[in-house]
C-alpha cells in the first residue's frame, strides 16, 4: 500500500511540474509568437523586456517534469520517449533557438531582424511540438511487451496536428494577455486588440479537441459519459464557460489582470480535464501509474530531495515575479 501511495504522490508532483511549466512558459512562448504582428522594433524590445527577468527560469519545471518521469516512472519514460522522439527533439531545438536569439538580438543591429525571426521560429516550433506531443499521448501509444511497438510517424495524425495548433494559438492568447498586463499606452492597446482573435480561436480549438477526445478511446468516453465520473462533464464545462466570460469581459472593460488570470485558468481546466481522462494511467490504455513506477526505495530517495527542491524553486520563482511586478518602462533596456 505504501508503494501504491508513493507512486500517486509522484504522479501528482510530475503533473504539477508540467502544469507550472505550461503556465509560466506558455505566455513566454506567446510573446515570441506575437513578434510578426508587432508594428515596429520598439514594440518588440518592450515585449522582450516584459519576460527578460523570468524567461530562463521557466525551463526548470520542464527539467523537473522530464527528469522526474525518468527517475520515478522509468517504464513510462522508456515507452513515451521512443514514440515522441521527433517532436521532443524539435521542441528542444526550438527552445535553444529562442534562448540564443534572446541574447544575441540585443548585441547586434545588422542582424537583429534575423534574430527576431529566430525568436519567432523557435517559439512557434516549441509551442507546436508541445501540442503535438500532448495529442500523441492522448490518442494513445502502441505498447507490446512493455515496450513501444509503434512506427516512426505515429505521432503525426490529424488529431495531433489539431492539438498542436490549439496549444500554439492558446500560447499566443496567453502572450497577448500577459503583455496587456505588463505594458502601457499604444503597445498595450495593440496587444489587447490582438488578444481578441486569439482568445476566440482558443475557445474554438478547445471545443474541437474536447469533442474529439472521447471518441479516441472507449476509456475516455466511459470516463466522461458514465456515472459517477460523468459529473465532471457538467462541472468542467461550466467552469470553462465562466473563465471564457471573465476573459472577454476583462478585455471589453480594458482591465489588466483579469484577462490574464482567466486565460491561465482555461489552461488549468484543460490540464485537469486531461488528468481526469488519463487517470489512473501514465500511458493511456497501456501502463497505469503503479505499473510504471520505480521500486519503493527509488521513490523514497527521490521524494526526499524533491520535497526540499520544489519549495526552493517555488520561492525563487515567486520572488522573481514579485520583484519585477508592475508595468514595463518602454525606455528600460534589457536587464
C-alpha positions in Angstrom: 0.0 0.0 0.0 2.9 2.4 0.8 4.4 1.9 -2.7 1.0 2.5 -4.2 0.6 5.8 -2.4 4.1 6.9 -3.2 3.6 6.3 -6.9 0.5 8.5 -6.9 2.2 11.2 -4.9 5.0 11.2 -7.5 2.4 11.3 -10.3 0.9 14.4 -8.7 4.4 16.1 -8.4 5.2 15.5 -12.1 1.7 16.7 -13.1 2.2 19.8 -11.0 5.7 20.5 -12.6 4.3 20.1 -16.1 1.3 22.4 -15.3 3.5 25.1 -13.8 5.8 24.9 -16.9 2.8 25.2 -19.2 1.5 28.2 -17.3 4.9 30.0 -16.9 6.5 29.2 -20.3 3.1 29.5 -22.1 2.9 33.3 -22.1 6.7 33.4 -22.6 6.4 31.4 -25.8 3.3 33.5 -26.7 5.4 36.7 -26.6 7.6 35.2 -29.3 4.6 34.0 -31.3 3.3 37.6 -31.5 6.6 39.0 -32.9 5.4 39.1 -36.6 2.3 41.1 -35.5 4.3 44.0 -34.0 4.4 47.4 -35.6 8.0 48.3 -35.0 11.2 47.4 -33.2 10.3 49.4 -30.2 7.3 47.1 -29.6 9.5 44.1 -29.9 12.0 45.5 -27.5 9.4 46.2 -24.8 7.8 42.8 -25.3 11.1 41.1 -24.7 11.7 43.3 -21.7 8.5 42.0 -20.2 9.8 38.5 -19.9 13.6 39.2 -19.7 13.8 38.8 -15.9 11.9 35.5 -15.7 12.1 33.6 -19.0 15.2 31.5 -18.4 13.8 30.1 -15.1 10.7 28.5 -16.7 12.5 25.5 -18.1 13.4 24.5 -14.6 9.9 23.0 -14.4 10.3 21.2 -17.7 13.5 19.6 -16.4 11.8 18.6 -13.2 8.9 17.0 -15.0 11.1 15.2 -17.6 13.7 14.2 -15.0 11.1 13.1 -12.6 9.5 10.9 -15.2 12.8 9.3 -15.9 13.7 8.8 -12.2 10.4 7.5 -10.8 8.5 6.2 -13.8 11.3 4.7 -15.9 9.0 2.3 -17.8 6.7 5.1 -18.9 9.8 7.1 -19.9 11.1 4.2 -21.9 7.8 3.9 -23.8 6.9 7.6 -24.3 10.3 8.8 -25.5 10.7 6.5 -28.5 7.2 7.4 -29.5 7.8 11.1 -29.3 11.5 11.5 -30.2 10.9 13.7 -33.2 8.5 16.3 -31.6 10.5 16.4 -28.4 13.8 16.9 -30.2 12.3 19.7 -32.3 10.8 21.3 -29.2 14.2 21.4 -27.5 15.9 22.8 -30.6 13.1 25.5 -30.7 13.8 26.4 -27.1 17.6 26.6 -27.8 17.0 28.9 -30.8 14.8 31.1 -28.6 17.4 31.3 -25.9 20.2 32.2 -28.3 18.0 34.7 -30.1 17.0 36.3 -26.9 20.6 37.2 -26.0 22.0 37.9 -29.5 19.4 40.3 -30.8 20.5 42.8 -28.1 24.1 42.6 -29.2 23.7 43.4 -32.9 22.0 45.9 -35.2 22.8 44.5 -38.6 21.4 41.0 -37.8 18.6 42.0 -35.4 15.9 41.1 -37.9 17.4 37.6 -38.3 17.4 37.0 -34.6 13.8 38.3 -34.4 12.9 35.6 -37.0 14.8 33.0 -35.0 13.0 34.0 -31.8 9.6 33.7 -33.5 10.6 30.4 -35.2 11.9 28.9 -32.0 8.7 29.9 -30.2 6.5 28.5 -32.9 8.4 25.2 -33.1 8.4 24.7 -29.4 4.7 25.5 -29.0 3.6 23.4 -31.9 5.7 20.4 -30.9 4.4 20.6 -27.3 0.9 20.4 -28.6 1.6 17.6 -31.0 3.4 15.6 -28.2 0.4 16.1 -26.0 -2.0 15.0 -28.7 0.1 11.9 -29.4 -0.1 10.9 -25.8 -3.8 11.5 -25.6 -4.6 9.5 -28.8 -2.6 6.6 -27.4 0.8 4.9 -27.8 1.1 1.4 -29.1 2.7 -0.9 -26.5 3.6 -4.5 -26.7 5.6 -6.4 -24.0 6.1 -3.2 -22.0 7.9 -1.5 -24.9 6.9 0.9 -27.7 5.6 -1.0 -30.7 4.5 1.8 -33.0 6.0 3.4 -36.0 8.3 6.4 -36.5 5.4 8.7 -37.7 2.6 7.6 -35.3 2.9 10.9 -33.5 1.7 12.8 -36.6 -2.0 12.5 -37.2 -4.9 14.9 -37.8 -5.7 14.9 -34.1 -2.1 15.7 -33.0 -1.9 18.5 -35.6 -5.2 19.9 -34.2 -3.8 19.8 -30.6 -0.5 21.3 -31.9 -2.3 24.3 -33.4 -4.6 24.6 -30.4 -1.7 24.8 -28.0 0.1 27.3 -30.2 -3.0 29.6 -30.5 -3.6 29.3 -26.8 0.0 30.3 -26.0 -0.4 33.4 -28.3 -3.5 34.3 -26.3 -1.6 33.9 -23.0 1.2 36.1 -24.5 -1.2 38.8 -25.6 -3.0 38.9 -22.2 0.4 39.0 -20.4 1.5 41.9 -22.5 -1.8 43.6 -21.8 -1.0 43.2 -18.1 2.6 44.5 -18.3 2.6 47.2 -20.9 1.0 50.7 -21.2 -0.2 53.1 -23.8 -0.2 52.3 -27.5 1.5 49.0 -27.2 -0.9 47.8 -24.5 -3.9 48.8 -26.7 -2.4 46.9 -29.6 -1.8 43.7 -27.5 -5.3 43.9 -26.1 -6.7 44.1 -29.6 -4.6 41.1 -30.6 -5.9 39.1 -27.6 -9.4 39.1 -29.0 -8.9 36.9 -32.1 -6.5 34.5 -30.3 -9.0 34.1 -27.4 -11.8 33.3 -29.8 -9.7 30.9 -31.7 -8.5 29.2 -28.4 -12.1 28.7 -27.4 -13.0 27.1 -30.7 -9.9 24.8 -30.7 -10.6 23.8 -27.1 -14.1 22.8 -28.0 -12.9 20.9 -31.1 -10.3 18.9 -29.1 -12.7 18.3 -26.2 -15.4 16.9 -28.6 -12.9 14.7 -30.5 -11.1 13.3 -27.4 -13.9 11.0 -26.0 -14.1 9.2 -29.4 -10.4 8.3 -29.5 -10.6 5.6 -26.8 -13.5 4.0 -25.1 -12.0 4.6 -21.7 -12.3 8.4 -22.4 -15.9 8.1 -23.5 -16.7 6.0 -20.4 -15.0 8.4 -18.1 -16.9 11.5 -19.3 -20.3 9.9 -20.1 -20.9 7.3 -17.4 -21.9 7.9 -13.8 -20.4 9.0 -11.3 -17.5 10.4 -13.3 -20.0 11.9 -15.6 -20.4 14.7 -13.1 -17.1 16.1 -14.4 -18.8 16.5 -17.8 -21.1 19.2 -16.2 -18.7 20.8 -13.7 -15.7 21.4 -16.0 -17.6 23.0 -18.9 -19.4 25.3 -16.5 -16.1 26.4 -15.1 -14.6 26.8 -18.6 -17.6 28.9 -19.5 -17.1 31.2 -16.5 -13.5 31.7 -17.4 -14.4 32.5 -21.0 -16.9 35.0 -19.8 -14.4 36.6 -17.5 -11.8 36.7 -20.2 -13.9 38.5 -22.8 -15.5 40.9 -20.2 -12.0 41.7 -18.9 -10.8 42.6 -22.4 -14.0 44.5 -23.2 -13.7 46.6 -20.0 -10.0 47.1 -20.7 -8.8 45.5 -17.4 -5.2 44.5 -16.9 -5.1 41.4 -14.7 -8.5 39.7 -15.2 -7.9 38.6 -18.8 -4.6 37.1 -18.0 -5.9 35.2 -14.9 -8.9 33.9 -16.9 -6.6 32.8 -19.8 -4.4 30.9 -17.3 -7.5 29.3 -15.8 -8.5 27.9 -19.2 -5.2 26.1 -19.4 -5.5 24.8 -15.8 -9.0 23.5 -16.5 -7.8 21.9 -19.8 -5.0 20.2 -17.9 -7.4 19.0 -15.2 -9.6 17.6 -18.0 -6.7 15.7 -19.4 -5.8 14.3 -15.9 -9.4 13.1 -15.5 -9.2 11.3 -18.8 -5.8 9.7 -18.1 -6.4 8.5 -14.5 -5.1 6.0 -13.4 -2.8 5.6 -16.5 0.6 7.1 -17.2 0.4 5.9 -20.8 -3.4 5.7 -21.6 -4.6 2.2 -22.1 -1.2 0.6 -21.6 0.6 1.5 -18.4 -1.0 2.5 -15.1 0.8 4.7 -12.6 1.5 1.7 -10.4 2.8 -0.4 -13.3 5.2 2.3 -14.4 6.6 3.2 -11.0 10.2 2.6 -9.9 10.9 0.5 -6.8 9.8 1.9 -3.5 13.4 2.7 -2.5 13.9 4.9 -5.5 10.6 6.6 -4.9 11.5 7.4 -1.3 15.1 8.6 -2.2 14.0 11.0 -4.9 11.0 12.2 -2.9 13.2 13.4 0.0 15.3 15.6 -2.4 12.2 16.8 -4.2 10.4 17.9 -1.0 13.4 20.2 -0.4 13.9 21.3 -4.0 10.4 22.2 -5.1 9.7 24.7 -2.3 13.1 26.4 -3.1 12.1 26.6 -6.8 8.7 28.0 -5.9 10.2 30.5 -3.6 12.7 32.0 -6.0 10.2 31.9 -8.8 7.6 33.8 -6.7 10.4 36.2 -5.6 11.4 37.0 -9.2 7.8 37.7 -10.2 7.3 39.9 -7.1 10.5 41.9 -7.7 9.6 42.6 -11.3 5.9 43.2 -10.8 4.2 46.2 -12.3 4.3 47.8 -15.7 7.4 47.9 -18.0 9.1 51.2 -18.7 9.5 51.4 -22.5 12.8 53.3 -22.0 14.4 50.5 -19.9 16.9 48.3 -21.7 17.4 44.6 -21.5 18.3 43.6 -17.9 
